[in-house]
């Protein structure tokens, strides 16, 4: 009888181990919403979004955010699972306060989602967040709004064309971020156009935003091009670019595995060649 009980216990433990599997969730966070200049027809599809943390399945297949999710899952289904893909909608106002307010809501949503996944799948999820523009500063503010004793972990943070600002640029070093990717374009004027120096109570001497973050061991940063051409700000939202995002991350990871970041004396440029669907690393000497 004892042997039967032991065997039954082992079977139960084995089944539990099979069920307790870590899921990877992806959360897309949009940037500032150009409400004053975007026509109504574009808002209904390209800029349509639901407020809060929402499963991508709730979107129409004609919505741009749904097309982005499909492009990512098609390019790498192992990394991007459509069944565990979410969007986070916030006001999109060009304001420090609004971005911090959005971070507080995002934090609460992520904590709830984590517990839900732990209950359902027996383990906390691997969390990847992809942001466009000021959506990046919303997510960086998680480091400010999280509870001090909270072990919140964002396993991957991918920043696309994020305006680098004095109030948030240092937050990439926070323990809640395991790995941070930052992709930018030398031809993207909107990324640096936000006048951080003119914000109320701003203490920075810099008038406009920057393109790049200061070096940090967890940061993977590179300029990106397609067929040798710099991207415009809105092109970071196009599926023709985003379908290469997994390859861009893979290439920059490979680069940082073989190069000591502190010894880099040149600017990194990842160039996508659409003809053969390949990503090439180019190097450009930094000015002295």
KOLTORSE-568014 format. One line per 8 residues: number of its first residue (from 1); their letters; for each residue z negated, x, y negated of C-alpha. Coordinates in nm, 3 decimals. Each point is the difference from the previous one (the first is absolute). Layout:
N
NUM	A	Z X Y ~ ... .
//
This chain:
288
1	XXXXXXXX	0.000 0.000 0.000 ~ -0.087 0.287 -0.231 ~ 0.341 0.157 0.056 ~ 0.169 -0.331 -0.085 ~ -0.199 -0.028 -0.325 ~ 0.090 0.356 -0.096 ~ 0.366 -0.065 0.071 ~ -0.009 -0.321 -0.201 .
9	XXXXXXXX	-0.166 0.183 -0.291 ~ 0.265 0.272 0.006 ~ 0.275 -0.262 0.000 ~ -0.156 -0.176 -0.300 ~ -0.032 0.331 -0.189 ~ 0.360 0.090 0.085 ~ 0.127 -0.337 -0.124 ~ -0.203 0.036 -0.320 .
17	XXXXXXXX	0.151 0.344 -0.064 ~ 0.346 -0.146 0.043 ~ -0.077 -0.279 -0.245 ~ -0.169 0.227 -0.256 ~ 0.312 0.143 -0.157 ~ 0.040 0.116 -0.357 ~ 0.263 -0.184 -0.197 ~ 0.185 0.144 -0.299 .
25	XXXXXXXX	0.022 -0.227 -0.301 ~ 0.223 0.055 -0.301 ~ -0.079 -0.144 -0.343 ~ 0.258 -0.005 -0.279 ~ -0.136 -0.003 -0.358 ~ 0.245 -0.069 -0.282 ~ -0.006 0.144 -0.350 ~ 0.012 -0.141 -0.351 .
33	XXXXXXXX	0.194 -0.327 -0.017 ~ 0.271 -0.008 -0.271 ~ -0.053 -0.371 -0.069 ~ 0.154 0.000 -0.347 ~ 0.335 0.152 0.091 ~ 0.065 -0.129 0.351 ~ 0.209 -0.320 0.029 ~ -0.141 -0.289 0.204 .
41	XXXXXXXX	0.250 0.035 0.285 ~ -0.112 0.361 0.058 ~ -0.368 -0.100 0.003 ~ 0.068 -0.246 0.281 ~ 0.132 0.267 0.236 ~ -0.016 0.363 -0.109 ~ -0.336 -0.024 -0.179 ~ -0.150 -0.290 0.195 .
49	XXXXXXXX	-0.349 0.067 0.133 ~ -0.308 -0.188 0.109 ~ -0.340 0.077 -0.150 ~ -0.258 0.185 0.209 ~ 0.037 0.152 0.346 ~ 0.270 -0.194 0.184 ~ 0.178 0.053 0.335 ~ 0.369 0.079 -0.049 .
57	XXXXXXXX	0.082 -0.287 0.238 ~ -0.084 -0.243 -0.281 ~ 0.298 0.122 -0.203 ~ 0.356 -0.126 0.007 ~ 0.253 0.236 0.158 ~ 0.188 0.000 -0.333 ~ -0.300 0.141 -0.189 ~ 0.027 0.370 -0.086 .
65	XXXXXXXX	-0.347 0.079 0.135 ~ 0.102 -0.146 0.336 ~ 0.321 0.205 -0.003 ~ -0.207 0.313 -0.072 ~ -0.227 -0.073 0.296 ~ 0.299 -0.055 0.229 ~ 0.165 0.323 -0.116 ~ -0.315 0.199 0.075 .
73	XXXXXXXX	-0.059 -0.158 0.340 ~ 0.365 0.049 0.093 ~ -0.007 0.368 -0.100 ~ -0.317 0.071 0.198 ~ -0.144 -0.287 0.204 ~ -0.272 0.225 0.147 ~ -0.147 0.063 -0.345 ~ 0.072 -0.333 -0.166 .
81	XXXXXXXX	-0.083 -0.314 0.196 ~ 0.120 -0.319 -0.170 ~ -0.288 -0.192 0.162 ~ -0.251 0.221 -0.179 ~ 0.173 0.029 -0.337 ~ -0.154 -0.146 -0.319 ~ 0.065 -0.016 -0.371 ~ -0.258 0.000 -0.277 .
89	XXXXXXXX	0.087 -0.192 -0.315 ~ -0.185 0.047 -0.330 ~ 0.066 -0.095 -0.364 ~ 0.230 0.297 -0.060 ~ -0.117 0.032 -0.360 ~ 0.034 0.336 -0.176 ~ -0.373 0.051 -0.043 ~ -0.272 0.235 0.131 .
97	XXXXXXXX	-0.244 -0.291 0.036 ~ 0.243 -0.215 0.197 ~ 0.076 0.282 0.243 ~ -0.370 0.061 0.063 ~ -0.058 -0.373 0.042 ~ 0.284 -0.011 0.253 ~ -0.158 0.296 0.185 ~ -0.325 -0.195 0.037 .
105	XXXXXXXX	0.184 -0.292 0.157 ~ 0.204 0.230 0.223 ~ -0.318 0.174 0.115 ~ -0.162 -0.328 0.101 ~ 0.316 -0.106 0.183 ~ 0.026 0.328 0.193 ~ -0.367 -0.012 0.105 ~ 0.048 -0.354 0.131 .
113	XXXXXXXX	0.324 0.096 0.176 ~ -0.166 0.303 0.162 ~ -0.277 -0.212 0.149 ~ 0.251 -0.259 0.117 ~ 0.201 0.266 0.185 ~ -0.313 0.152 0.151 ~ -0.102 -0.339 0.135 ~ 0.348 -0.080 0.132 .
121	XXXXXXXX	0.111 0.339 0.133 ~ -0.328 0.182 0.058 ~ 0.070 0.277 -0.252 ~ 0.047 0.053 -0.372 ~ 0.366 0.016 -0.104 ~ 0.192 0.304 -0.121 ~ 0.080 -0.089 -0.362 ~ 0.315 0.102 -0.183 .
129	XXXXXXXX	0.056 -0.113 -0.359 ~ 0.337 0.035 -0.174 ~ 0.011 -0.048 -0.376 ~ 0.263 -0.017 -0.268 ~ -0.063 0.112 -0.358 ~ -0.342 -0.115 -0.134 ~ -0.081 -0.149 0.338 ~ -0.097 0.359 0.076 .
137	XXXXXXXX	-0.265 -0.003 -0.273 ~ -0.132 -0.330 0.131 ~ -0.059 0.162 0.339 ~ -0.140 0.323 -0.145 ~ -0.262 -0.216 -0.171 ~ -0.134 -0.089 0.345 ~ -0.190 0.328 -0.027 ~ -0.181 -0.140 -0.305 .
145	XXXXXXXX	-0.074 -0.354 0.118 ~ -0.104 0.062 0.363 ~ -0.368 -0.003 0.087 ~ -0.163 0.343 0.013 ~ -0.115 -0.042 0.359 ~ 0.334 -0.144 0.114 ~ 0.205 0.197 0.250 ~ 0.330 -0.157 -0.111 .
153	XXXXXXXX	0.289 0.219 0.115 ~ 0.361 -0.024 -0.112 ~ 0.173 0.216 0.258 ~ 0.328 0.027 -0.193 ~ 0.073 -0.071 -0.365 ~ 0.367 0.020 -0.096 ~ 0.060 0.001 -0.376 ~ 0.352 -0.075 -0.118 .
161	XXXXXXXX	0.073 0.081 -0.366 ~ -0.367 -0.029 -0.094 ~ -0.079 0.072 -0.368 ~ -0.250 0.286 0.021 ~ -0.283 -0.066 -0.246 ~ -0.319 0.175 -0.104 ~ -0.223 -0.293 0.100 ~ 0.111 -0.005 0.364 .
169	XXXXXXXX	0.182 0.321 0.096 ~ -0.317 0.171 0.126 ~ -0.077 -0.289 0.235 ~ 0.241 0.123 0.268 ~ -0.282 0.243 0.090 ~ -0.238 -0.282 0.092 ~ -0.118 -0.017 0.361 ~ 0.148 -0.348 0.047 .
177	XXXXXXXX	0.353 0.149 0.001 ~ 0.090 0.211 0.303 ~ 0.358 0.091 -0.091 ~ 0.196 -0.069 -0.319 ~ 0.378 0.016 -0.042 ~ 0.150 -0.005 -0.348 ~ 0.376 -0.036 -0.045 ~ 0.158 0.005 -0.345 .
185	XXXXXXXX	0.337 0.044 -0.169 ~ 0.094 0.229 -0.285 ~ 0.230 -0.271 -0.136 ~ -0.266 -0.273 -0.006 ~ -0.094 -0.052 -0.365 ~ -0.204 -0.316 0.061 ~ -0.252 0.189 0.215 ~ -0.114 0.208 -0.299 .
193	XXXXXXXX	0.061 -0.259 -0.274 ~ -0.342 -0.171 0.016 ~ -0.186 0.129 -0.311 ~ -0.341 0.069 0.155 ~ -0.112 0.164 -0.324 ~ 0.036 -0.327 -0.193 ~ -0.218 -0.211 0.230 ~ -0.325 -0.132 -0.158 .
201	XXXXXXXX	-0.290 0.242 0.058 ~ 0.238 0.260 0.146 ~ -0.134 0.353 -0.040 ~ 0.303 0.192 0.124 ~ 0.200 0.215 -0.238 ~ 0.317 -0.068 0.198 ~ 0.212 -0.279 -0.143 ~ 0.218 -0.077 0.304 .
209	XXXXXXXX	-0.060 0.009 0.374 ~ 0.092 0.292 0.227 ~ 0.220 0.023 0.310 ~ -0.212 0.221 0.223 ~ -0.358 0.035 0.118 ~ -0.192 0.326 0.000 ~ -0.004 0.183 0.332 ~ -0.240 -0.125 0.265 .
217	XXXXXXXX	-0.027 0.081 0.368 ~ 0.062 -0.361 0.106 ~ 0.298 -0.052 -0.235 ~ 0.365 0.011 0.113 ~ 0.216 -0.014 -0.312 ~ 0.374 0.026 -0.055 ~ 0.285 -0.102 -0.223 ~ 0.258 -0.215 0.179 .
225	XXXXXXXX	0.374 -0.041 -0.041 ~ 0.279 -0.185 0.177 ~ 0.327 0.189 0.042 ~ -0.113 0.246 -0.266 ~ -0.068 -0.274 -0.256 ~ -0.338 -0.082 -0.154 ~ -0.135 -0.351 0.056 ~ -0.076 -0.254 -0.270 .
233	XXXXXXXX	-0.339 -0.174 0.005 ~ 0.127 -0.321 0.155 ~ 0.187 0.186 0.274 ~ -0.332 0.078 0.168 ~ 0.001 -0.373 0.085 ~ 0.345 -0.001 0.157 ~ 0.032 -0.009 0.375 ~ 0.277 0.263 -0.017 .
241	XXXXXXXX	-0.274 0.244 -0.100 ~ -0.300 -0.143 0.186 ~ 0.169 0.014 0.339 ~ -0.032 0.379 -0.034 ~ -0.372 -0.007 -0.086 ~ -0.123 0.082 0.355 ~ 0.241 0.297 0.011 ~ -0.116 0.119 -0.343 .
249	XXXXXXXX	-0.364 -0.007 0.111 ~ 0.087 0.181 0.321 ~ 0.193 0.272 -0.181 ~ -0.271 0.063 -0.259 ~ -0.264 0.010 0.275 ~ 0.203 0.263 0.183 ~ 0.032 0.201 -0.321 ~ -0.377 0.000 -0.063 .
257	XXXXXXXX	-0.072 0.104 0.357 ~ 0.190 0.326 -0.042 ~ -0.068 0.076 -0.368 ~ -0.331 0.071 -0.173 ~ 0.004 -0.249 -0.292 ~ -0.194 0.227 -0.236 ~ 0.271 0.266 0.037 ~ 0.289 -0.228 -0.093 .
265	XXXXXXXX	0.179 0.137 -0.307 ~ 0.289 -0.245 0.002 ~ 0.060 -0.371 -0.038 ~ 0.077 -0.193 0.317 ~ 0.301 -0.231 0.004 ~ 0.072 -0.230 0.293 ~ 0.366 -0.096 -0.008 ~ 0.123 -0.290 0.216 .
273	XXXXXXXX	0.361 0.031 0.112 ~ 0.113 -0.353 0.083 ~ 0.319 0.121 0.171 ~ -0.191 0.141 0.297 ~ -0.336 -0.173 -0.064 ~ -0.179 0.333 -0.029 ~ -0.275 0.124 -0.230 ~ 0.029 0.357 -0.130 .
281	XXXXXXXX	-0.264 0.209 -0.173 ~ 0.114 0.187 -0.308 ~ -0.202 0.242 -0.207 ~ 0.010 0.057 -0.374 ~ -0.195 0.278 -0.167 ~ -0.278 -0.122 -0.227 ~ 0.011 0.118 -0.361 ~ -0.236 0.289 -0.069 .
//
